[in-house]
């Protein structure tokens, strides 16, 4: 026993990086969430959300990795990115029928980031380096975001982490923004996105993403990676920093094009109708501390659904009420929907505007004839 202790002590002295196995273990956690929201025009809004949280040192250093993706940690460390937001969007968000998006983004590729303190030249160099690194990671042409189409916002794009509390004190953190509206979004961008997940696409709710071609045949598609830091102290007294990486995927399906419709106009479909063959259900990712599914009910749309087991709770927001399910590792969760015909809100509104315009033109004609009679 004494010999074993001696070898263990020698090993820790020679390799300080291994000391996390016995002292000050890394604190990492993963949560995954999938939300289904029926929309008033008989579309289905589907939102994936994967959040990985990691406690790092006061300098935000990344050395040992467990759940947090190593590639992302090395990129933000090398280029001093305190926060970055990258989105790949295809399609147009219909605000009239779908409301406001949870996180908006223009068509193409959008990137904005906050950097460590430094001069303008240093921040610009870090910005270009971050572009190249993320472009290589996601197989995207982010290198075209040169300084000729880069903006330095003065008031927009506030930090989502705690950096805003330090920006006012130091005043020399830098933010950069650029967008490539003509950049095409394809399956080549999704593959590296899935590789950053601890369970990849083999387990958890990401298992539904094994057939990329079905994901791009949607009304709207937006994939995002959002990184920011949070400090447990104030200012320079921060002794422990928390790195948060959120990966999102927002899809708007048209179920009527992927399933059959009965004589009454109702559309019935299951998960495999949306995400491809052999996608009948999901289980929880073994590495996640929380795996939840939320199924919504629109207040103006009489949608129905049937699941393999009962929900645990009911929550609500501005979109309506949601049934909350906690996924299990040993029990498959299946889900089936039944949608009624779409409410023709758009046609009614167009007819109303058209009749109102005719009434206005008729009144204007009468006024014109009355003026001519006076002459």
C-alpha positions in Angstrom: 0.0 0.0 0.0 2.8 2.4 0.9 4.5 1.7 -2.5 1.3 2.4 -4.3 0.9 5.7 -2.5 4.5 6.6 -3.3 3.9 5.9 -7.1 0.7 7.8 -7.1 2.4 10.8 -5.4 5.2 10.7 -8.0 2.7 10.5 -10.8 0.9 13.6 -9.7 4.2 15.5 -9.3 5.3 14.6 -12.7 1.9 15.2 -14.4 0.2 18.1 -12.6 -2.6 18.0 -15.3 -3.8 14.7 -13.8 -4.4 16.1 -10.4 -8.0 16.8 -11.3 -8.7 13.1 -10.9 -8.3 13.4 -7.1 -8.6 17.0 -6.2 -10.8 19.8 -7.6 -12.7 17.7 -10.1 -14.1 19.3 -13.2 -17.7 20.2 -12.9 -19.5 19.7 -16.2 -23.1 19.1 -17.0 -25.3 18.5 -20.1 -29.0 19.1 -20.6 -31.0 18.5 -23.7 -34.5 19.7 -24.6 -36.8 19.2 -27.5 -39.9 21.4 -27.9 -42.9 20.8 -30.3 -45.2 23.8 -30.9 -48.2 23.5 -33.2 -48.6 26.6 -35.3 -51.9 28.2 -36.4 -51.3 27.5 -40.1 -51.0 23.7 -39.5 -47.2 23.8 -39.4 -45.1 22.3 -36.6 -42.3 24.3 -34.9 -39.6 21.9 -33.6 -36.7 23.3 -31.4 -33.7 21.3 -30.2 -31.6 22.7 -27.5 -28.3 21.2 -26.1 -26.6 23.1 -23.2 -23.1 22.1 -21.9 -21.8 23.9 -18.8 -18.2 23.8 -17.6 -16.5 25.3 -14.7 -13.0 26.7 -15.6 -10.3 28.7 -14.0 -10.4 32.5 -13.5 -8.6 32.9 -16.8 -11.1 30.8 -18.6 -8.4 28.2 -19.5 -9.3 24.9 -21.1 -7.0 22.0 -20.4 -9.1 18.9 -19.6 -12.3 18.0 -21.3 -15.1 15.6 -20.5 -18.5 16.7 -21.8 -17.4 20.1 -23.2 -16.2 19.9 -26.8 -12.5 20.1 -26.9 -12.4 21.9 -30.3 -14.6 24.7 -29.2 -12.7 25.1 -26.0 -9.4 25.4 -27.8 -10.8 28.0 -30.3 -12.2 30.3 -27.6 -8.9 30.1 -25.6 -6.7 30.7 -28.6 -8.6 33.8 -29.9 -9.7 35.2 -26.5 -13.4 35.0 -27.4 -15.5 35.8 -24.3 -18.6 35.2 -26.3 -19.7 34.2 -29.8 -22.9 33.5 -31.6 -22.9 31.6 -34.9 -26.1 30.8 -36.9 -26.8 29.0 -40.2 -30.3 29.9 -41.5 -32.3 28.7 -44.5 -35.8 30.0 -45.3 -37.9 32.9 -44.1 -39.5 33.1 -40.7 -43.2 33.9 -41.0 -43.8 36.4 -38.1 -47.5 36.9 -39.0 -48.4 33.3 -38.4 -45.6 32.0 -36.2 -45.1 34.9 -33.9 -41.6 36.1 -32.9 -38.7 33.6 -33.0 -36.9 32.5 -29.9 -33.7 33.6 -31.5 -33.8 35.5 -34.8 -31.2 35.3 -37.5 -30.9 36.4 -41.1 -30.7 34.0 -44.1 -27.2 32.7 -44.6 -24.6 32.7 -42.0 -24.3 35.3 -39.1 -21.5 35.6 -36.6 -20.9 38.1 -33.8 -18.4 37.9 -31.0 -17.0 39.7 -27.9 -13.3 39.5 -27.2 -10.9 40.1 -24.4 -9.4 43.5 -23.7 -7.0 44.8 -26.3 -6.3 47.4 -29.0 -8.3 47.6 -32.2 -5.6 45.8 -34.1 -5.4 43.0 -31.6 -9.2 42.5 -31.6 -9.4 42.6 -35.4 -6.7 39.9 -35.5 -8.6 37.7 -33.0 -11.8 38.3 -35.0 -10.3 37.1 -38.3 -8.7 34.1 -36.5 -12.0 33.1 -34.9 -13.7 33.3 -38.4 -11.1 31.0 -39.9 -11.3 28.5 -37.0 -15.1 28.3 -37.0 -15.2 28.2 -40.8 -12.9 25.2 -40.8 -14.9 23.5 -38.1 -18.2 23.9 -39.8 -17.0 23.7 -43.4 -18.3 27.2 -44.2 -16.8 30.1 -46.1 -16.5 32.4 -43.1 -13.1 33.6 -44.4 -15.1 36.0 -46.6 -16.1 37.9 -43.5 -13.1 40.2 -43.9 -12.9 43.7 -42.4 -14.6 45.2 -45.4 -18.0 43.8 -44.3 -17.4 43.6 -40.6 -19.2 46.0 -38.3 -18.4 47.3 -34.8 -21.8 47.8 -33.2 -21.9 50.5 -30.5 -25.2 49.7 -28.9 -26.6 46.5 -30.4 -25.6 42.9 -29.7 -25.1 43.2 -25.9 -23.3 40.4 -24.2 -25.5 37.5 -23.0 -23.1 36.5 -20.3 -21.8 38.6 -17.5 -19.4 40.5 -19.8 -21.7 43.5 -19.8 -20.9 44.2 -16.2 -17.2 44.5 -17.1 -17.5 46.4 -20.4 -18.6 49.5 -18.6 -15.7 49.4 -16.2 -12.9 48.6 -18.7 -14.4 50.0 -21.9 -11.9 48.2 -24.1 -13.6 44.9 -24.8 -14.5 44.6 -28.5 -17.5 43.3 -30.4 -17.5 42.4 -34.1 -20.4 41.4 -36.4 -20.6 40.1 -39.9 -23.1 38.2 -42.1 -22.9 36.2 -45.3 -26.5 36.3 -46.8 -25.6 34.2 -49.8 -23.8 31.4 -48.0 -25.7 28.1 -48.6 -26.7 25.9 -45.7 -26.3 22.2 -46.2 -25.6 18.8 -44.5 -21.9 19.6 -44.4 -22.6 22.1 -41.7 -24.7 19.7 -39.7 -22.1 16.9 -39.4 -19.6 18.9 -37.4 -22.4 20.4 -35.3 -23.4 16.9 -34.2 -19.8 15.9 -33.4 -19.7 18.6 -30.6 -22.5 16.8 -28.7 -21.4 14.3 -26.0 -23.8 11.6 -27.3 -23.3 12.6 -30.9 -26.4 11.6 -33.0 -26.4 8.0 -31.6 -28.3 8.6 -28.4 -30.6 11.2 -26.8 -32.9 13.5 -28.7 -30.1 14.1 -31.3 -30.8 10.6 -32.5 -33.7 12.2 -34.5 -31.0 14.0 -36.5 -29.5 11.0 -38.2 -31.2 11.7 -41.6 -30.0 15.3 -42.6 -31.8 15.4 -45.9 -35.2 15.3 -44.0 -34.1 18.2 -41.9 -33.5 20.5 -44.9 -36.9 19.8 -46.6 -38.6 22.2 -44.2 -40.2 25.6 -44.3 -37.5 27.1 -42.1 -34.2 25.8 -40.8 -31.8 27.5 -38.4 -28.9 26.0 -36.7 -26.9 27.9 -34.0 -23.9 27.6 -31.7 -23.8 30.1 -28.8 -20.9 30.4 -26.3 -20.6 32.8 -23.4 -19.0 32.9 -20.0 -20.4 33.6 -16.5 -18.3 34.6 -13.5 -19.0 33.7 -9.9 -17.2 36.8 -8.6 -17.2 40.5 -9.4 -14.7 42.2 -11.7 -11.1 41.1 -11.0 -12.1 39.1 -8.0 -13.5 36.3 -10.1 -12.0 33.1 -9.0 -14.2 30.7 -10.9 -15.7 31.1 -14.4 -18.5 29.1 -15.9 -18.4 28.4 -19.7 -21.8 27.8 -21.3 -22.2 26.3 -24.8 -25.7 26.1 -26.2 -26.4 24.4 -29.5 -29.8 25.1 -31.0 -31.7 23.8 -34.0 -35.0 25.3 -35.1 -37.2 23.6 -37.7 -40.6 24.4 -39.1 -42.2 21.3 -40.7 -45.2 21.2 -43.0 -46.7 17.9 -41.9 -49.3 17.7 -44.7 -46.5 17.2 -47.2 -45.1 14.2 -45.2 -48.2 12.3 -44.2 -51.7 11.4 -45.3 -54.9 13.5 -44.8 -58.3 11.9 -44.0 -61.7 12.9 -45.5 -62.3 15.4 -42.7 -59.1 17.2 -43.5 -57.1 16.0 -40.4 -53.5 15.2 -40.8 -52.0 12.3 -38.8 -48.2 11.9 -38.5 -45.5 10.4 -36.3 -41.9 11.2 -35.6 -40.6 9.1 -38.4 -42.8 11.1 -40.8 -40.7 14.1 -39.9 -37.2 12.8 -39.2 -37.0 9.8 -41.5 -37.1 6.0 -41.2 -36.3 4.2 -38.0 -37.0 7.3 -35.9 -40.0 6.1 -34.1 -38.9 7.4 -30.7 -36.1 8.5 -28.4 -34.5 7.8 -25.1 -32.4 10.0 -22.8 -28.7 10.6 -23.4 -26.8 8.6 -20.7 -24.4 11.6 -20.2 -27.1 14.2 -19.7 -28.3 15.4 -16.3 -31.6 16.5 -17.8 -33.5 15.2 -20.9 -36.9 16.8 -21.5 -39.5 17.0 -24.2 -42.2 19.7 -24.3 -45.3 19.2 -26.4 -47.4 22.3 -26.9 -51.0 23.1 -27.4 -51.8 26.3 -29.4 -54.8 28.2 -27.9 -56.3 28.8 -31.4 -55.4 25.5 -33.0 -57.1 22.3 -32.0 -54.2 19.9 -32.4 -54.0 16.5 -30.7 -51.2 14.2 -29.8 -50.6 10.8 -28.2 -47.4 9.7 -26.4 -46.0 6.4 -25.1 -46.2 7.6 -21.4 -47.8 10.4 -19.4 -46.3 13.8 -18.8 -44.9 14.8 -15.4 -46.0 18.4 -15.4 -47.6 21.3 -17.4 -45.8 24.6 -18.1 -46.9 27.6 -20.0 -45.5 30.6 -21.9 -46.7 33.1 -24.5 -47.2 30.4 -27.1 -49.5 28.3 -24.9 -49.5 25.3 -22.6 -46.8 22.6 -22.8 -46.8 19.1 -21.4 -43.4 18.2 -20.0 -41.9 14.7 -20.3 -38.7 13.5 -18.6 -37.0 11.1 -20.9 -35.7 7.8 -19.6 -32.7 5.7 -20.7 -34.5 2.4 -20.6 -37.9 3.4 -22.1 -38.6 4.6 -25.6 -40.6 7.8 -25.9 -42.9 7.8 -29.0 -45.2 10.6 -30.2 -47.9 11.0 -32.7 -49.8 14.1 -33.8 -53.2 14.9 -35.4 -53.6 18.3 -36.9 -56.9 19.9 -38.2 -57.0 22.0 -41.4 -55.2 25.3 -41.2 -57.1 28.4 -40.1 -57.3 30.7 -43.2 -56.3 33.8 -41.4 -54.3 35.1 -44.3 -57.0 34.9 -46.9 -59.6 36.5 -44.6 -57.3 39.4 -43.9 -56.5 39.9 -47.6 -60.3 39.9 -48.4 -60.9 42.4 -45.7 -58.2 44.8 -47.0 -59.4 44.4 -50.5 -63.0 45.4 -49.6 -61.8 48.3 -47.5 -59.7 49.5 -50.5 -62.8 49.3 -52.8 -64.8 51.3 -50.3 -62.1 54.0 -50.1 -61.9 54.3 -53.9 -65.7 54.6 -54.1 -65.7 57.3 -51.5 -62.9 59.1 -53.3 -64.8 58.9 -56.6 -67.9 60.5 -55.0 -65.9 63.3 -53.6 -64.3 63.9 -56.9 -67.7 64.1 -58.7 -69.0 66.4 -56.0 -66.1 68.8 -56.5 -66.7 68.8 -60.3 -70.4 69.7 -59.7 -69.4 72.7 -57.7 -67.3 74.0 -60.6 
